[in-house]
Amino acid sequence: MRAVDTNILVRLIARDDPKQLVAAEEFVAAGAWVSHIVLVETAWVLDAVFSLPPDRIALALEMLLDHDRLRVQDSDIVAHALEHYRSNPGLGFSDCMVLESARKAGHLPLGTFDRKLSKLPGAERL
């Protein structure tokens, strides 16, 4: 299976460039794999470039999880990270992914200096 880069997902979500949107849709029509890094970058672009609020970013990422042609790397990690992201305002999606990746790998606690992240189960503020 082939993979997609961040800009492909951003086109699918933002739908802001008709020509690139068609190309992105055609590419994923045969199926495509999405890495964690690409999801984290996508969340960053949706925040920094498109100024979407966290609830809309979470919705967009959930739609990617449910997309019939996309296969997300360790989708269970992403789903758990999205739960944290939705229920903890001000916490970055990337922080949630770091914690859930460590949890799945069996490497807890996650040491952090981040006050918000350290409030989640499995994280420890240093």
ZIKASUL-V296877 format. One record per helix or strand of 3 or more residues. SS is the DSSP state (@ for helix, = for strand). FROM is the first residue (numbers start at 1). LEN is the number of residues. Records with the same first field share a line. If there is no record, write none. Layout:
SS=FROM-LEN / FROM-LEN
This chain:
@=6-9 / 18-11 / 36-13 / 54-13 / 75-13 / 93-13 / 115-4
==32-3 / 70-3 / 110-3 / 123-3
